[in-house]
Amino acid sequence: PDFEAVVVLPPMPGITAGAVLVIGSGSTERRERAVVLALDPAGRLSGDRQQRSLGPLYEPIRAEVAELNVEAAIVSAGALVLVSRANRGQTVNTVARFPLDQVGRWLAGSDRALSPSIGSLRLGEIAGVPLGVTDATAHPNGGWLVSAVAEDTPDSYADGVVLGAVLVHLNEAGDVVGRWSLEPKLKVEGLETGVMNGDPVVVVVSDADDPAVPATLAVAPLPG
């Protein structure tokens, strides 16, 4: 089992002060679970938590993609947006937008499949390998900041050689506003923005695909 993406949900029925939603990627049956961590009115974890099956969210996406691999989650424009990562076998990233009222019904216990709007996101290639989205976060100037990696693998489970990585600024509609290459070529799996010493920064966490090698945390000025 894994947890692949984390997102803060706004208040809605059943989570009156909002919640932290932690989700698996859906790339195997064991990776189709979510944990909902309720927040208190001050924005802290309240201690209340529940497990939910991701089936109602993932079934409609799986109908559109050969191999599901959800790596990014963000709340944007009244929707929970999930992104299934591209690879050499699945050459486009798949973007599913779930209206928050549907998400609220799922959190309240409904097992009915949801009805997202589904589209694609192409970010280009490196040496013929498509850039697959590995995480997303809100950009302080609006829209999203996403990390994407060209990993030479034909499926959603096996690791491969990382040929390069980029950060991409998208507007709310998913159009590219800016794009920057990352050096060194880290396999970025976690992404956040913040402020350090008064300046906007981007924070990334990488995965070495080796349990003996610690993750790398890197901080850089926010591009653009």
C-alpha positions in Angstrom: 0.0 0.0 0.0 1.1 3.6 -0.6 0.0 7.2 0.0 0.8 9.2 -3.1 -0.9 12.6 -2.7 -2.1 14.9 0.1 -4.6 17.8 -0.3 -6.5 20.0 2.2 -10.3 20.0 1.6 -12.4 23.0 2.5 -15.3 22.8 4.9 -18.3 20.8 3.7 -21.0 18.6 5.2 -19.4 15.9 7.3 -16.1 17.9 7.6 -17.3 21.2 9.0 -13.8 22.6 9.5 -12.2 20.9 6.4 -9.9 17.9 6.3 -6.7 16.5 5.0 -7.2 13.9 2.3 -4.4 11.4 1.8 -4.8 9.1 -1.2 -3.2 6.1 -2.8 -2.2 6.1 -6.5 -4.6 3.4 -7.7 -1.8 1.6 -9.6 -2.7 -1.6 -7.7 -5.7 -2.9 -5.7 -3.7 -2.3 -2.5 -3.2 1.4 -3.5 -6.9 2.3 -3.7 -7.5 3.6 -0.1 -7.8 7.0 1.3 -7.5 8.4 4.8 -9.5 11.5 5.8 -8.1 13.5 8.7 -10.6 16.0 10.1 -9.4 19.5 11.0 -10.6 21.6 14.0 -11.8 25.2 13.6 -8.2 26.4 14.2 -7.0 24.3 11.2 -5.2 21.7 13.3 -5.7 17.9 13.1 -8.7 17.1 15.4 -7.8 13.4 15.9 -10.9 12.2 14.0 -10.0 10.0 11.0 -11.7 7.6 8.6 -10.7 5.3 5.8 -12.5 5.4 2.5 -12.3 3.3 -0.7 -11.2 5.4 -3.6 -13.2 3.2 -6.0 -16.0 5.8 -6.6 -13.4 8.4 -7.6 -11.1 6.1 -9.5 -13.7 4.0 -11.5 -14.6 6.8 -13.9 -10.9 7.7 -14.5 -10.0 4.1 -15.0 -12.6 3.9 -17.8 -10.5 6.5 -19.7 -6.9 5.3 -19.1 -5.2 2.0 -19.6 -3.2 2.2 -16.3 -4.2 4.5 -13.4 -1.5 6.2 -11.5 -2.8 9.2 -9.5 0.2 11.3 -8.3 -1.3 14.8 -7.8 -4.3 16.2 -6.0 -5.3 19.9 -5.7 -8.5 21.8 -4.9 -9.1 24.4 -7.7 -12.1 26.3 -9.0 -14.6 24.4 -6.8 -13.4 21.0 -7.7 -11.0 18.3 -6.4 -8.6 17.8 -9.3 -6.7 14.5 -9.6 -3.9 13.9 -12.1 -2.9 10.4 -13.4 0.7 10.4 -14.5 1.9 9.8 -18.0 4.6 7.2 -18.9 6.0 5.7 -22.1 3.0 3.4 -22.4 0.4 6.1 -21.4 1.7 9.2 -23.2 -0.6 11.9 -21.7 -1.4 12.9 -18.2 -5.1 12.5 -17.4 -6.8 15.3 -15.4 -10.1 14.5 -13.6 -12.1 17.3 -12.0 -14.7 16.3 -9.3 -17.2 18.9 -8.1 -16.8 19.4 -4.4 -20.5 18.6 -3.8 -19.9 15.1 -5.2 -16.7 14.8 -3.1 -18.8 15.7 0.0 -21.3 12.9 -0.8 -18.5 10.4 -1.2 -17.0 11.5 2.2 -20.4 11.1 3.8 -20.4 7.4 2.8 -21.9 7.2 -0.7 -20.4 4.3 -2.7 -21.8 5.6 -6.0 -19.3 6.3 -8.8 -18.8 10.0 -9.2 -19.0 12.0 -12.5 -15.9 14.0 -13.1 -15.0 16.0 -16.2 -11.9 14.3 -17.7 -9.3 15.9 -19.9 -5.6 15.4 -20.9 -2.5 17.4 -20.1 0.6 17.2 -22.4 3.8 18.7 -21.0 6.2 17.6 -23.8 9.0 15.0 -23.8 12.6 14.5 -23.0 14.5 12.1 -25.3 11.2 10.7 -26.5 9.8 10.0 -23.0 6.7 12.0 -22.0 6.8 14.2 -18.9 4.5 12.7 -16.3 3.0 14.8 -13.5 4.3 13.8 -10.0 2.7 16.4 -7.8 0.8 19.7 -7.8 0.3 22.6 -5.4 -1.3 26.0 -5.6 0.8 28.8 -7.1 0.9 32.0 -5.1 0.2 34.0 -8.4 -2.8 31.8 -9.2 -3.3 28.5 -10.9 -1.1 25.5 -10.1 2.6 24.6 -9.9 3.2 21.0 -11.0 6.3 18.8 -11.0 6.8 16.4 -13.9 9.4 13.8 -14.6 10.5 11.9 -17.7 11.0 8.4 -16.3 11.9 5.8 -18.9 9.3 3.1 -18.0 6.4 1.7 -20.0 4.0 1.2 -17.1 2.6 2.7 -13.8 4.5 0.4 -11.4 8.0 -0.3 -12.6 10.7 2.3 -12.0 13.0 3.6 -14.7 15.9 5.9 -15.5 15.0 9.5 -14.9 15.9 11.6 -18.0 14.9 14.9 -16.6 12.4 16.9 -14.5 10.6 20.2 -14.8 8.4 22.6 -12.9 5.4 23.9 -14.8 3.0 26.8 -13.9 -0.5 26.2 -15.2 -3.5 28.6 -15.0 -6.8 27.4 -13.6 -7.8 26.1 -17.1 -4.7 24.0 -17.3 -2.8 26.1 -19.8 1.0 26.3 -19.5 2.1 29.8 -18.2 5.8 28.9 -17.5 8.2 26.0 -17.5 11.6 25.5 -15.9 14.0 22.6 -16.0 15.4 21.2 -12.8 19.1 20.6 -12.1 20.2 18.2 -10.8 17.8 15.6 -12.4 15.9 14.7 -9.2 12.9 12.4 -9.4 10.6 14.9 -7.7 7.6 13.3 -5.9 6.6 16.1 -3.5 6.0 19.8 -4.1 5.1 22.8 -2.1 5.5 26.6 -2.2 6.2 28.9 0.8 8.2 31.9 2.0 11.7 31.8 3.5 13.4 35.0 4.7 10.7 37.0 3.1 11.2 35.5 -0.4 8.9 33.0 -2.2 10.4 29.6 -2.5 9.6 26.2 -3.9 10.3 23.1 -1.8 10.7 19.7 -3.5 11.2 16.2 -2.2 12.7 13.5 -4.4 12.5 9.7 -4.4 15.7 7.7 -5.0 13.7 4.5 -5.7 16.1 2.8 -3.2 15.0 2.1 0.4 18.6 2.5 1.5 18.8 6.0 0.2 17.1 8.8 2.1 14.8 11.2 0.2 16.3 14.5 -0.8 14.6 17.8 0.3 15.6 20.8 -1.8 14.6 24.5 -1.6 15.0 27.0 -4.4 13.7 30.5 -5.3 10.2 30.2 -6.8 10.7 30.5 -10.6 8.9 33.2 -12.5 
